[in-house]
Amino acid sequence: MTLELQDIDIQVDFPALARCLFESYEEPLQKFFHIFFPIHGTGDQPRETAIKECAERLKLWHTHDSTSYWQKVVDTGTGSIAGGALWNIYEENPFNNPHPSAVTWFPEDGSREFAEKAIKNHAQPRSKAAQRPHIYLFIIFTHPKYRRQGVGQQLMDWGVKKSNEMRLDIYLDSTPHGRPLYEANGFEYIEKNINVPTTENPDDAWKEIEKKVGPFTFWLMRRLVGS
């Protein structure tokens, strides 16, 4: 078996990337994932609908964002996607002219309000620390079948090479599961971010998503050029 880093095929790959993304974050289950890519309902069909919506949204985000760079690692023996990463390369300070997008993947009720506040909280540490051109690792994942086989390192090597070539620091928001890879690649801790959205009058939809997701914690990390 050979695992090979490749550029994605924009017209073909997003359904397989979305499925790999879901399977990666479901094992082990990472509750915060619901904020970005929710499954509305229970059973196989709502999950399939969610994966389809995820693929469409990832493609839309990518094609409308000039800072977006996707990479995949492929099992060349089977053609299966073993992992992927989405990097944003900001050659200008992205916080000078932010472009917030509506959280359309939730209905217009308390669940959307919860998700919007969670996403805003999630971005706050980087918005303070990275007021300059930089690279941001937005998404990285490895399918459970291919873990501990160097997939994450291949994806990380791509970003580090770009960082050194462009003389841009890398920022990311780390889960506990990702910390060993980032630490091994010279990332340092900037800020712990405990995300607890609040509202004065939560409706039933807010309470439901709050129970499902709960508070979640990320660590803003940075790798300086040449580290």
GUVO-484425 format. One record per residue: residue in three letters; chain; x, y, z of N, C-alpha, C in turn. Coordinates in Angstrom, 2 decimals, padded with zeros to 5 digits. Atoms other than C-alpha are relative to their C-alpha. Layout:
# residues N
[node ala, A, [X, Y, Z], [X, Y, Z], [X, Y, Z]],
...
This chain:
# residues 227
[node met, A, [000.84, -001.20, 000.00], [000.00, 000.00, 000.00], [000.88, 001.25, 000.00]],
[node thr, A, [-000.70, -001.27, 000.06], [001.27, 003.45, -000.97], [-000.99, 001.12, 000.27]],
[node leu, A, [000.82, -001.17, -000.31], [-000.19, 006.64, 000.51], [000.68, 001.22, -000.59]],
[node glu, A, [-000.61, -001.06, 000.80], [000.40, 009.61, -001.76], [-000.75, 001.31, 000.15]],
[node leu, A, [000.58, -001.34, -000.08], [-000.20, 013.34, -001.26], [-000.31, 000.50, -001.39]],
[node gln, A, [000.42, -000.50, 001.30], [-002.14, 014.87, -004.14], [-000.85, 001.25, 000.15]],
[node asp, A, [000.99, -001.05, 000.09], [-004.01, 018.01, -005.13], [-001.37, -000.65, -000.22]],
[node ile, A, [001.33, 000.55, 000.23], [-007.75, 017.47, -005.12], [-000.46, 000.29, -001.43]],
[node asp, A, [000.72, -000.26, 001.24], [-009.87, 017.23, -008.27], [-001.30, 000.68, 000.41]],
[node ile, A, [001.13, -000.79, -000.49], [-012.42, 019.99, -007.64], [-001.34, -000.55, -000.48]],
[node gln, A, [001.26, 000.46, 000.57], [-015.05, 018.43, -009.90], [-000.42, -001.37, 000.52]],
[node val, A, [000.28, 001.40, -000.34], [-014.82, 014.90, -008.48], [000.07, -000.30, 001.49]],
[node asp, A, [-000.43, 000.52, -001.31], [-013.41, 014.70, -004.96], [-000.86, 000.38, 001.19]],
[node phe, A, [000.65, -000.47, -001.23], [-015.73, 016.58, -002.61], [-000.96, -001.01, 000.64]],
[node pro, A, [000.82, 001.02, -000.68], [-018.26, 013.75, -002.04], [000.84, -000.98, 000.82]],
[node ala, A, [-000.85, 000.94, -000.74], [-015.44, 011.36, -001.04], [000.71, 000.69, 001.15]],
[node leu, A, [-000.62, -000.76, -001.09], [-013.71, 014.06, 001.02], [-000.98, 000.18, 001.15]],
[node ala, A, [001.01, -000.22, -001.04], [-016.95, 014.80, 002.89], [-000.27, -001.29, 000.77]],
[node arg, A, [000.23, 001.27, -000.68], [-017.53, 011.11, 003.65], [001.18, -000.36, 000.90]],
[node cys, A, [-001.18, 000.26, -000.82], [-013.96, 010.68, 004.87], [000.04, 000.92, 001.21]],
[node leu, A, [000.04, -000.98, -001.09], [-014.34, 013.84, 006.98], [-000.97, -000.46, 001.09]],
[node phe, A, [000.97, 000.46, -000.98], [-017.49, 012.51, 008.67], [000.51, -001.23, 000.75]],
[node glu, A, [-000.45, 001.22, -000.65], [-016.01, 009.08, 009.33], [001.19, 000.25, 000.92]],
[node ser, A, [-001.15, -000.34, -000.83], [-012.86, 010.67, 010.75], [-000.44, 000.63, 001.32]],
[node tyr, A, [000.42, -000.70, -001.21], [-014.72, 012.90, 013.22], [-001.03, -000.78, 000.82]],
[node glu, A, [000.92, 000.86, -000.75], [-017.16, 010.16, 014.22], [000.74, -001.04, 000.83]],
[node glu, A, [-000.77, 001.03, -000.72], [-014.38, 007.87, 015.48], [001.38, 000.53, 000.38]],
[node pro, A, [001.03, -000.13, -001.03], [-013.85, 009.02, 018.12], [-000.91, 001.19, -000.28]],
[node leu, A, [000.97, -001.06, 000.22], [-016.93, 011.24, 018.18], [000.51, 001.30, 000.60]],
[node gln, A, [-000.39, -001.33, -000.46], [-016.03, 014.92, 018.43], [-001.23, 000.90, -000.14]],
[node lys, A, [001.32, -000.62, 000.00], [-019.18, 016.76, 019.44], [-000.04, 001.35, -000.69]],
[node phe, A, [000.00, -001.33, 000.62], [-018.11, 020.19, 018.16], [-000.26, -000.07, -001.49]],
[node phe, A, [000.16, 000.16, 001.44], [-018.26, 018.80, 014.60], [-001.43, 000.33, -000.43]],
[node his, A, [001.41, -000.28, 000.29], [-022.06, 019.18, 014.78], [-000.24, 001.48, -000.30]],
[node ile, A, [000.16, -001.44, 000.24], [-021.64, 022.97, 014.80], [000.23, 000.32, -001.48]],
[node phe, A, [-000.38, -000.30, 001.38], [-020.06, 022.95, 011.35], [-000.72, -000.89, -001.02]],
[node phe, A, [000.60, 000.95, 000.94], [-021.61, 019.85, 009.76], [-001.01, -000.87, 000.75]],
[node pro, A, [000.99, 000.72, -000.82], [-024.81, 018.81, 011.57], [-000.73, -001.08, -000.78]],
[node ile, A, [000.94, 000.99, 000.52], [-026.95, 015.74, 011.02], [-001.35, 000.33, 000.63]],
[node his, A, [001.33, -000.37, -000.49], [-030.60, 016.77, 011.30], [-000.89, -001.24, -000.01]],
[node gly, A, [000.78, 001.21, -000.09], [-032.38, 013.67, 012.52], [000.87, -001.18, 000.40]],
[node thr, A, [-000.73, 001.22, -000.37], [-031.39, 010.11, 013.32], [-000.16, -001.04, -001.10]],
[node gly, A, [000.07, 001.06, 000.99], [-030.67, 007.08, 011.19], [000.90, 000.27, -001.19]],
[node asp, A, [-000.92, -000.06, 001.13], [-028.87, 006.46, 007.94], [-000.33, 001.12, -000.98]],
[node gln, A, [000.34, -000.97, 001.04], [-030.82, 008.77, 005.63], [000.37, 001.43, 000.39]],
[node pro, A, [-000.46, -001.34, -000.38], [-030.30, 012.01, 007.63], [001.51, 000.16, -000.07]],
[node arg, A, [-001.46, -000.06, 000.08], [-026.59, 011.17, 007.82], [000.45, 000.13, -001.45]],
[node glu, A, [-000.35, -000.09, 001.42], [-026.39, 010.63, 004.05], [-000.33, 001.39, -000.54]],
[node thr, A, [000.38, -001.36, 000.41], [-028.22, 013.93, 003.52], [001.03, 001.01, 000.50]],
[node ala, A, [-001.00, -000.91, -000.58], [-025.73, 015.66, 005.83], [001.32, -000.08, -000.75]],
[node ile, A, [-001.26, 000.16, 000.74], [-022.72, 014.23, 003.98], [-000.11, 000.67, -001.37]],
[node lys, A, [000.21, -000.64, 001.31], [-024.18, 015.38, 000.64], [000.04, 001.52, 000.13]],
[node glu, A, [-000.01, -001.45, -000.21], [-024.79, 018.88, 002.02], [001.41, 000.49, 000.31]],
[node cys, A, [-001.38, -000.34, -000.33], [-021.26, 018.93, 003.44], [000.85, 000.10, -001.26]],
[node ala, A, [-000.79, 000.00, 001.23], [-019.75, 018.04, 000.06], [-000.33, 001.21, -000.85]],
[node glu, A, [000.41, -001.15, 000.80], [-021.75, 020.73, -001.71], [000.52, 001.30, 000.59]],
[node arg, A, [-000.44, -001.23, -000.66], [-020.85, 023.36, 000.86], [001.51, 000.16, -000.06]],
[node leu, A, [-001.46, -000.07, 000.11], [-017.14, 022.50, 000.89], [000.43, 000.43, -001.40]],
[node lys, A, [-000.33, -000.39, 001.38], [-017.05, 022.79, -002.89], [-000.33, 001.48, -000.23]],
[node leu, A, [000.39, -001.40, 000.16], [-018.92, 026.10, -002.78], [000.99, 000.92, 000.69]],
[node trp, A, [-000.99, -000.81, -000.72], [-016.58, 027.51, -000.12], [001.31, 000.07, -000.78]],
[node his, A, [-001.30, 000.04, 000.68], [-013.53, 026.40, -002.08], [-000.01, 000.83, -001.29]],
[node thr, A, [000.03, -000.67, 001.31], [-014.61, 027.75, -005.47], [-000.21, 001.51, 000.13]],
[node his, A, [000.25, -001.43, -000.19], [-015.57, 031.14, -004.00], [001.03, 000.66, 000.92]],
[node asp, A, [-001.00, -000.53, -000.93], [-012.47, 031.62, -001.82], [001.38, -000.19, -000.59]],
[node ser, A, [-001.32, 000.08, 000.64], [-009.16, 032.45, -003.47], [001.10, -000.39, 000.97]],
[node thr, A, [-001.01, 000.39, -000.99], [-007.32, 031.68, -000.21], [-000.01, -001.49, 000.28]],
[node ser, A, [000.24, 001.39, -000.35], [-008.52, 028.05, -000.13], [000.89, -000.96, -000.79]],
[node tyr, A, [-000.87, 001.01, 000.61], [-006.09, 025.19, -000.80], [-000.27, -001.34, 000.67]],
[node trp, A, [000.27, 001.34, -000.49], [-007.16, 021.56, -000.40], [001.08, -000.96, -000.45]],
[node gln, A, [-000.87, 001.11, 000.34], [-004.83, 018.57, -000.30], [-000.66, -001.28, 000.49]],
[node lys, A, [000.49, 001.30, -000.42], [-005.67, 014.88, -000.05], [001.15, -001.00, 000.01]],
[node val, A, [-000.91, 001.14, 000.05], [-003.74, 011.71, 000.71], [-000.81, -001.19, -000.48]],
[node val, A, [000.73, 001.07, 000.67], [-004.77, 008.77, -001.46], [000.72, -001.33, 000.16]],
[node asp, A, [-000.50, 001.37, 000.07], [-004.31, 005.03, -001.09], [000.04, -000.38, -001.47]],
[node thr, A, [-000.11, 000.21, 001.44], [-002.98, 004.42, -004.59], [-000.40, -001.41, -000.42]],
[node gly, A, [000.42, 001.36, 000.32], [-003.85, 000.73, -004.37], [-001.49, -000.12, -000.21]],
[node thr, A, [001.47, 000.09, 000.07], [-007.58, 001.33, -003.93], [-000.65, 001.26, -000.57]],
[node gly, A, [000.56, -001.28, 000.41], [-008.04, 004.98, -004.91], [-000.76, 000.70, 001.11]],
[node ser, A, [000.73, -000.60, -001.12], [-009.59, 005.68, -001.50], [000.74, 001.20, 000.57]],
[node ile, A, [-000.58, -001.14, -000.69], [-009.03, 009.02, 000.20], [000.26, -000.37, 001.46]],
[node ala, A, [-000.40, 000.36, -001.36], [-007.11, 008.41, 003.43], [-000.07, 001.19, 000.95]],
[node gly, A, [000.03, -001.19, -000.83], [-007.18, 011.99, 004.68], [000.01, 001.24, -000.85]],
[node gly, A, [000.02, -001.25, 000.74], [-007.40, 015.62, 003.72], [000.28, 001.18, 000.91]],
[node ala, A, [-000.25, -001.23, -000.75], [-006.62, 019.17, 004.76], [-000.41, 001.20, -000.84]],
[node leu, A, [000.36, -001.28, 000.61], [-007.97, 022.62, 003.98], [000.83, 001.09, 000.65]],
[node trp, A, [-000.85, -001.11, -000.44], [-005.47, 025.46, 004.26], [-000.54, 001.29, -000.60]],
[node asn, A, [000.27, -001.34, 000.52], [-006.24, 029.16, 003.92], [001.30, 000.79, 000.04]],
[node ile, A, [-001.23, -000.78, 000.10], [-003.28, 031.20, 002.70], [-000.38, 001.46, -000.17]],
[node tyr, A, [000.38, -001.41, -000.02], [-003.83, 034.84, 003.61], [001.24, 000.87, -000.27]],
[node glu, A, [-001.12, -000.87, 000.34], [-001.39, 037.12, 001.83], [-000.23, 001.43, 000.49]],
[node glu, A, [000.33, -001.25, -000.67], [-003.16, 040.06, 003.48], [-000.72, -000.36, 001.31]],
[node asn, A, [000.67, 000.24, -001.28], [-004.60, 040.40, 006.99], [-001.49, -000.27, -000.25]],
[node pro, A, [001.40, 000.31, 000.30], [-007.98, 038.61, 006.72], [-000.99, 000.71, 000.91]],
[node phe, A, [000.89, -000.64, -000.95], [-009.37, 040.50, 009.69], [-000.20, 001.49, -000.27]],
[node asn, A, [000.24, -001.39, 000.39], [-009.11, 043.90, 008.02], [-001.37, 000.17, -000.63]],
[node asn, A, [001.29, -000.04, 000.68], [-012.17, 043.14, 005.89], [-000.66, -001.37, 000.11]],
[node pro, A, [000.60, 001.33, -000.18], [-013.91, 040.09, 007.36], [-001.28, -000.14, -000.80]],
[node his, A, [001.20, 000.29, 000.78], [-016.66, 038.43, 005.35], [-000.80, -001.10, 000.69]],
[node pro, A, [000.77, 001.03, -000.70], [-018.99, 036.66, 007.78], [-001.07, -000.60, -000.90]],
[node ser, A, [001.01, 000.68, 000.80], [-021.27, 034.07, 006.20], [-001.10, -000.51, 000.91]],
[node ala, A, [001.14, 000.49, -000.79], [-024.73, 033.04, 007.38], [000.13, -001.49, 000.23]],
[node val, A, [-000.06, 001.42, -000.35], [-024.95, 029.70, 009.13], [-001.27, -000.66, -000.54]],
[node thr, A, [001.21, 000.47, 000.67], [-027.48, 028.43, 006.60], [-000.25, -001.49, 000.18]],
[node trp, A, [000.17, 001.45, -000.17], [-026.94, 024.77, 007.52], [-000.80, -000.34, 001.25]],
[node phe, A, [000.96, 000.19, -001.09], [-029.18, 025.27, 010.57], [-001.27, 000.77, -000.32]],
[node pro, A, [001.24, -000.76, 000.20], [-032.84, 026.33, 010.52], [000.04, 001.32, 000.77]],
[node glu, A, [000.01, -001.32, -000.63], [-033.72, 029.87, 011.58], [-000.70, -000.08, 001.36]],
[node asp, A, [000.50, 000.10, -001.36], [-034.19, 029.15, 015.25], [001.18, 000.07, 000.95]],
[node gly, A, [-001.07, -000.10, -000.99], [-032.11, 028.89, 018.41], [001.22, -000.82, -000.34]],
[node ser, A, [-001.17, 000.81, 000.38], [-029.88, 026.21, 016.92], [000.95, 000.81, -000.89]],
[node arg, A, [-000.86, -000.84, 000.83], [-028.63, 028.67, 014.30], [000.69, 001.07, 000.84]],
[node glu, A, [-000.60, -001.02, -000.87], [-028.08, 031.36, 016.93], [001.15, -000.61, 000.81]],
[node phe, A, [-001.05, 000.68, -000.78], [-026.10, 028.87, 019.04], [001.23, -000.21, -000.88]],
[node ala, A, [-001.12, 000.28, 000.90], [-023.94, 027.85, 016.05], [000.73, 001.28, -000.39]],
[node glu, A, [-000.64, -001.27, 000.37], [-023.31, 031.46, 015.02], [000.87, 000.52, 001.13]],
[node lys, A, [-000.79, -000.47, -001.14], [-022.14, 032.37, 018.51], [001.20, -000.90, 000.26]],
[node ala, A, [-001.11, 000.92, -000.19], [-020.01, 029.24, 018.77], [001.10, 000.26, -001.02]],
[node ile, A, [-001.00, -000.26, 001.05], [-018.28, 029.99, 015.46], [000.70, 001.33, 000.25]],
[node lys, A, [-000.62, -001.29, -000.33], [-017.70, 033.61, 016.49], [000.98, -000.16, 001.16]],
[node asn, A, [-000.90, 000.26, -001.13], [-016.21, 032.46, 019.82], [001.25, -000.74, -000.46]],
[node his, A, [-001.10, 000.82, 000.49], [-014.06, 029.94, 017.96], [001.07, 000.85, -000.67]],
[node ala, A, [-000.93, -000.81, 000.77], [-012.47, 032.64, 015.81], [000.67, 001.10, 000.82]],
[node gln, A, [-000.48, -001.16, -000.74], [-011.82, 035.20, 018.55], [001.50, -000.03, 000.33]],
[node pro, A, [-001.43, -000.03, -000.32], [-008.35, 034.11, 019.72], [000.89, 000.30, -001.20]],
[node arg, A, [-000.82, -000.25, 001.18], [-006.94, 034.05, 016.18], [-000.20, 001.42, -000.51]],
[node ser, A, [000.25, -001.36, 000.47], [-008.60, 037.36, 015.33], [000.82, 001.02, 000.78]],
[node lys, A, [-000.85, -000.88, -000.79], [-006.54, 038.91, 018.14], [001.49, -000.25, -000.26]],
[node ala, A, [-001.42, 000.36, 000.07], [-003.26, 037.03, 017.65], [000.58, 000.07, -001.41]],
[node ala, A, [-000.50, 000.15, 001.38], [-003.03, 036.85, 013.84], [-000.42, 001.17, -000.89]],
[node gln, A, [000.35, -001.20, 000.77], [-003.61, 040.42, 012.68], [001.12, 000.30, -001.01]],
[node arg, A, [-001.07, -000.12, 000.98], [-001.23, 039.92, 009.76], [-000.20, -001.08, -001.06]],
[node pro, A, [000.04, 001.13, 000.93], [-000.77, 037.77, 006.66], [000.47, -001.28, 000.69]],
[node his, A, [-000.36, 001.27, -000.63], [-000.59, 034.10, 007.68], [-000.67, -001.14, -000.74]],
[node ile, A, [000.67, 001.20, 000.49], [-001.59, 030.55, 006.84], [-000.83, -000.58, 001.14]],
[node tyr, A, [000.88, 000.59, -001.02], [-004.52, 028.96, 008.67], [-000.38, -001.41, -000.43]],
[node leu, A, [000.43, 001.37, 000.24], [-005.11, 025.22, 008.86], [-001.42, -000.14, 000.56]],
[node phe, A, [001.40, 000.00, -000.41], [-008.91, 025.12, 008.94], [-000.49, -001.41, 000.31]],
[node ile, A, [000.47, 001.37, -000.18], [-009.54, 021.37, 008.57], [001.15, -000.95, -000.30]],
[node ile, A, [-000.91, 001.10, 000.30], [-007.31, 018.29, 008.79], [-000.61, -001.26, 000.60]],
[node phe, A, [000.61, 001.24, -000.48], [-008.46, 014.69, 009.14], [000.65, -001.21, -000.67]],
[node thr, A, [-000.48, 001.29, 000.50], [-007.35, 011.08, 008.70], [-001.06, -001.05, 000.28]],
[node his, A, [000.97, 001.07, -000.18], [-009.72, 008.18, 008.17], [000.54, -001.00, 001.03]],
[node pro, A, [-000.47, 000.94, -001.02], [-009.57, 005.71, 011.11], [000.81, -001.17, -000.56]],
[node lys, A, [-000.70, 001.14, 000.62], [-008.41, 002.93, 008.74], [001.47, 000.30, -000.28]],
[node tyr, A, [-001.34, -000.38, 000.44], [-005.26, 004.91, 007.86], [000.80, 000.75, 001.06]],
[node arg, A, [-000.72, -000.73, -001.05], [-004.21, 006.37, 011.21], [001.33, -000.68, 000.33]],
[node arg, A, [-001.35, 000.44, -000.38], [-000.61, 006.07, 012.41], [000.79, -000.57, -001.19]],
[node gln, A, [-000.72, 000.41, 001.20], [000.62, 005.65, 008.84], [000.59, 001.21, -000.74]],
[node gly, A, [-000.66, -001.17, 000.56], [001.94, 009.17, 008.22], [-000.88, 000.91, -000.85]],
[node val, A, [000.90, -000.82, 000.82], [-001.15, 010.67, 006.56], [000.02, 001.46, 000.48]],
[node gly, A, [000.00, -001.36, -000.54], [-001.31, 013.68, 008.88], [001.31, 000.71, -000.24]],
[node gln, A, [-001.31, -000.62, 000.21], [002.41, 014.27, 008.52], [000.18, 000.44, -001.45]],
[node gln, A, [-000.08, -000.42, 001.41], [002.18, 014.34, 004.71], [-000.77, 001.29, -000.22]],
[node leu, A, [000.80, -001.22, 000.13], [-000.57, 016.94, 004.94], [000.69, 001.18, 000.67]],
[node met, A, [-000.70, -001.05, -000.73], [001.40, 018.92, 007.51], [001.24, 000.47, -000.77]],
[node asp, A, [-001.21, -000.36, 000.76], [004.56, 018.82, 005.37], [-000.32, 000.98, -001.11]],
[node trp, A, [000.40, -000.93, 001.08], [002.68, 020.56, 002.55], [-000.13, 001.41, 000.54]],
[node gly, A, [000.21, -001.33, -000.58], [001.66, 023.44, 004.81], [001.29, 000.63, 000.49]],
[node val, A, [-001.27, -000.53, -000.50], [005.09, 023.79, 006.41], [000.87, 000.47, -001.16]],
[node lys, A, [-000.77, -000.42, 001.17], [006.72, 023.93, 002.98], [-000.51, 001.33, -000.53]],
[node lys, A, [000.57, -001.27, 000.44], [004.32, 026.68, 001.92], [000.36, 001.13, 000.95]],
[node ser, A, [-000.34, -000.99, -001.00], [004.97, 028.52, 005.17], [001.43, 000.51, -000.20]],
[node asn, A, [-001.40, -000.38, 000.16], [008.71, 028.49, 004.61], [000.24, 000.73, -001.32]],
[node glu, A, [-000.15, -000.66, 001.30], [008.42, 029.43, 000.93], [-000.54, 001.42, 000.01]],
[node met, A, [000.68, -001.29, 000.02], [006.05, 032.34, 001.57], [000.35, 000.87, 001.19]],
[node arg, A, [-000.39, -000.73, -001.22], [007.57, 033.39, 004.92], [-001.22, 000.44, 000.79]],
[node leu, A, [001.21, -000.25, -000.75], [004.20, 033.15, 006.63], [-000.11, -000.98, 001.16]],
[node asp, A, [000.25, 000.88, -001.13], [003.49, 031.78, 010.11], [-001.30, -000.78, -000.22]],
[node ile, A, [001.21, 000.82, 000.07], [000.89, 029.02, 010.45], [-000.74, 000.07, 001.33]],
[node tyr, A, [000.87, 000.06, -001.17], [-002.03, 029.20, 012.89], [-001.00, -001.14, -000.17]],
[node leu, A, [001.06, 001.01, 000.02], [-004.53, 026.50, 013.81], [-000.66, -000.05, 001.36]],
[node asp, A, [000.72, 000.24, -001.25], [-007.12, 025.64, 016.43], [000.00, -001.50, 000.24]],
[node ser, A, [-000.25, 001.42, -000.24], [-006.21, 022.30, 017.98], [-001.01, -000.62, 000.95]],
[node thr, A, [000.72, 000.85, -000.93], [-008.38, 019.62, 019.50], [001.02, -000.80, 000.80]],
[node pro, A, [-000.95, 000.88, -000.72], [-006.83, 017.29, 022.10], [000.57, -001.09, -000.89]],
[node his, A, [-000.47, 001.09, 000.86], [-006.58, 014.60, 019.40], [001.11, 000.46, -000.95]],
[node gly, A, [-000.98, -000.47, 000.96], [-004.49, 016.80, 017.10], [001.30, 000.50, 000.60]],
[node arg, A, [-001.15, -000.65, -000.63], [-002.03, 018.16, 019.63], [001.33, -000.73, -000.20]],
[node pro, A, [-001.31, 000.65, 000.20], [000.68, 015.45, 019.33], [000.62, 000.29, -001.36]],
[node leu, A, [-000.53, -000.30, 001.34], [001.03, 016.04, 015.56], [000.52, 001.42, -000.06]],
[node tyr, A, [-000.41, -001.41, 000.08], [001.21, 019.80, 015.97], [001.23, 000.27, 000.85]],
[node glu, A, [-001.17, -000.18, -000.86], [003.65, 019.67, 018.86], [001.26, -000.55, -000.67]],
[node ala, A, [-001.15, 000.61, 000.67], [005.93, 017.37, 016.85], [000.49, 000.84, -001.17]],
[node asn, A, [-000.37, -000.84, 001.13], [005.94, 019.96, 014.06], [000.31, 001.44, 000.40]],
[node gly, A, [-000.50, -001.29, -000.44], [007.02, 022.90, 016.17], [-001.04, 001.05, 000.32]],
[node phe, A, [001.04, -000.97, -000.36], [003.68, 024.52, 017.02], [000.07, 000.31, 001.49]],
[node glu, A, [000.02, -000.46, -001.39], [003.46, 026.54, 020.24], [-001.41, 000.44, 000.37]],
[node tyr, A, [001.32, -000.38, -000.48], [000.43, 027.29, 022.38], [-000.10, 001.51, 000.16]],
[node ile, A, [000.26, -001.44, -000.13], [-001.07, 030.77, 022.21], [-001.10, 000.25, 001.04]],
[node glu, A, [001.13, -000.27, -000.90], [-004.41, 030.56, 024.01], [-000.94, -001.19, 000.05]],
[node lys, A, [001.05, 000.99, -000.18], [-006.87, 028.06, 025.44], [-001.36, 000.67, -000.18]],
[node asn, A, [001.28, -000.61, 000.34], [-010.39, 028.71, 024.16], [-001.13, -000.96, 000.39]],
[node ile, A, [001.15, 000.79, -000.43], [-013.31, 027.23, 026.13], [-001.25, 000.67, -000.56]],
[node asn, A, [001.09, -000.59, 000.78], [-016.33, 027.78, 023.92], [-001.34, -000.33, 000.66]],
[node val, A, [001.28, 000.18, -000.68], [-019.60, 028.30, 025.82], [-000.96, 001.09, -000.49]],
[node pro, A, [000.97, -000.99, 000.47], [-022.25, 030.16, 023.77], [-001.08, 000.25, 001.06]],
[node thr, A, [001.03, -000.35, -000.97], [-024.83, 032.01, 025.88], [-001.07, 000.85, -000.66]],
[node thr, A, [001.11, -000.86, 000.43], [-028.20, 033.67, 025.36], [-000.93, 000.21, 001.18]],
[node glu, A, [000.87, -000.31, -001.14], [-030.75, 035.28, 027.65], [-001.25, -000.87, 000.01]],
[node asn, A, [001.26, 000.73, 000.07], [-033.84, 033.42, 026.43], [000.11, -001.16, -000.99]],
[node pro, A, [-000.17, 001.12, 000.93], [-032.91, 030.04, 024.91], [-001.32, -000.69, -000.32]],
[node asp, A, [001.18, 000.78, 000.38], [-035.64, 028.30, 022.93], [000.35, -001.49, 000.05]],
[node asp, A, [-000.22, 001.44, -000.08], [-036.03, 024.53, 022.71], [001.12, -000.45, -000.94]],
[node ala, A, [-001.04, 000.38, 000.96], [-033.77, 024.35, 019.64], [001.39, 000.33, 000.55]],
[node trp, A, [-001.28, -000.34, -000.65], [-030.99, 026.17, 021.51], [000.35, -001.04, 001.06]],
[node lys, A, [-000.26, 000.95, -001.07], [-031.34, 023.84, 024.49], [000.39, -001.37, -000.53]],
[node glu, A, [-000.31, 001.31, 000.58], [-031.24, 020.78, 022.26], [001.43, -000.05, -000.52]],
[node ile, A, [-001.37, 000.02, 000.53], [-028.01, 021.73, 020.48], [001.01, 000.22, 001.12]],
[node glu, A, [-000.89, -000.21, -001.14], [-026.46, 022.95, 023.73], [000.24, -001.32, 000.73]],
[node lys, A, [-000.14, 001.30, -000.64], [-027.12, 019.52, 025.26], [000.83, -000.94, -000.86]],
[node lys, A, [-000.70, 000.90, 000.90], [-025.76, 017.75, 022.19], [001.47, 000.33, -000.12]],
[node val, A, [-001.38, -000.44, 000.23], [-022.59, 019.80, 021.77], [000.72, 000.28, 001.31]],
[node gly, A, [-000.62, -000.37, -001.26], [-021.93, 021.18, 025.24], [001.16, 000.96, -000.19]],
[node pro, A, [-001.22, -000.79, 000.14], [-018.91, 023.37, 025.98], [001.09, -000.83, -000.67]],
[node phe, A, [-001.12, 000.72, 000.61], [-015.90, 022.45, 023.87], [001.23, 000.90, 000.00]],
[node thr, A, [-001.25, -000.73, -000.19], [-012.26, 023.45, 024.07], [000.95, -000.22, -001.16]],
[node phe, A, [-001.08, 000.03, 000.98], [-009.66, 024.29, 021.44], [001.18, 000.77, 000.56]],
[node trp, A, [-001.18, -000.76, -000.33], [-006.13, 025.57, 021.75], [000.53, 000.66, -001.27]],
[node leu, A, [-000.63, -000.70, 001.12], [-004.92, 028.27, 019.36], [001.50, -000.28, 000.06]],
[node met, A, [-001.41, 000.31, 000.08], [-001.45, 027.24, 018.19], [000.61, 000.72, -001.20]],
[node arg, A, [-000.72, -000.71, 001.07], [001.20, 028.88, 016.00], [001.32, -000.67, -000.25]],
[node arg, A, [-001.36, 000.45, 000.39], [004.22, 027.68, 014.09], [000.68, 001.15, -000.73]],
[node leu, A, [-000.75, -001.08, 000.61], [006.70, 030.43, 013.33], [000.79, -000.51, -001.19]],
[node val, A, [-000.78, 000.37, 001.18], [008.45, 030.41, 009.97], [001.37, -000.52, 000.44]],
[node gly, A, [-001.32, 000.56, -000.27], [011.50, 028.17, 010.14], [000.13, -000.78, 001.29]],
[node ser, A, [-000.07, 000.72, -001.29], [010.56, 026.52, 013.46], [000.31, -001.48, -000.23]],
